[in-house]
Amino acid sequence: MIKLFLKISIYLILILLSLELLIRAFHLYPEDSPRFIDEMGVEKRIPNYRGYSVTGNRRQNFSEYHINNQGFNSYREFTPSYTKQELAIIGDSYIQGFHQNYYNSIGKKIENRTNGLEVYEYGYAGWDLADQLHLLHAYSDDFDKIDHIVIYLKYPMDLGRATYKPNTTRIKQLNSTLFKIRNKIKLLYYASQIGFLDPVKNLLLEKQDAKKISDNNQEALSDTLYIANFNQLIASYPINKSKTSLLLDKRKTSIEFLNHCEKNGIDVIDFGSKFEKSKKPVTLIYDMHWNNNGRNLVAKSIIEHLGL
């Protein structure tokens, strides 16, 4: 009986080691760059970090990212100046662009279609409007120099709160021993990405799950509350309406909110009409993030609307 147990243990260890080697050899695991909250209370990535983002259980999407000196995924550094023409795009994972090589981002597509314009992409997965407006306020000296500012807004998900508070809990969690072990053992990371460890994560991260439930409940709230949150955020973090636009899909945005923006002189860039006319898919087949075609259409929407 003891020999049988030893054989089973040895075979199990060898199988796990083989799987670990295979996952490393074929690079089936993503590399999530470290995050932190800076002295201005802005959550972002640790600067000067390179890696590869992997999506899908068979490496269906494999792309390289590059975190610049400012802590954002970009092909360039952000050097705002009154003497240059610059565009800032602010948003969540859609703007962060880990699903495409950093040198083929939305910003790069815009630069390739314009003359002398520099595009700065302030993208961070999980950001909502409170995060984005806090960024504008925290780095106001830089954004004062930038000619055009585009804020990507997903309605109503990005309007679930009316005040900003740094997510210190998430940073602590990502720096916890549990996550450090997951990052070191690629088999664990891969199993986590494909959902194999979801039951375990649900038991270990009850607080996070409770927050998700709360967030989901907020989606059932009325337009009145979302617009009220929007108004309070704009009041707390005033925007320069002459150079700031909201980037959104009008097909998925309430008429009440769009009318509210128009009434208050807030410019809106719609990419939904181009998506609707496209004969080719605009999102990844296993993920709702924009594919290359979708990113091209978003870039064109920004260029045409702003007359760049």
Sequence and secondary structure as in RCSB ss.txt:
>XXXX:A:sequence
MIKLFLKISIYLILILLSLELLIRAFHLYPEDSPRFIDEMGVEKRIPNYRGYSVTGNRRQNFSEYHINNQGFNSY
REFTPSYTKQELAIIGDSYIQGFHQNYYNSIGKKIENRTNGLEVYEYGYAGWDLADQLHLLHAYSDDFDKIDHIV
IYLKYPMDLGRATYKPNTTRIKQLNSTLFKIRNKIKLLYYASQIGFLDPVKNLLLEKQDAKKISDNNQEALSDTL
YIANFNQLIASYPINKSKTSLLLDKRKTSIEFLNHCEKNGIDVIDFGSKFEKSKKPVTLIYDMHWNNNGRNLVAK
SIIEHLGL
>XXXX:A:secstr
 HHHHHHHHHHHHHHHHHHHHHHHHTT S     EEE TTS EEE SSEEEEEEETTTT EEEEEEE TTSSB S
S     TTS EEEEEESHHHH TTS GGGSHHHHHHHHSSS EEEEEE TT  HHHHHHHHHHTHHHHHH SEEE
EE  TTGGGS SS    HHHHHHHTSHHHHHHHH HHHHHHHHTTTTHHHHHHHTHHHHHHHHHHHHHTTS HHH
HHHHHHHHHHHS   TTTEEEEE GGGS HHHHHHHHHTT EEEE HHHHHH SS  B TTSSSB HHHHHHHHH
HHHHHHT 
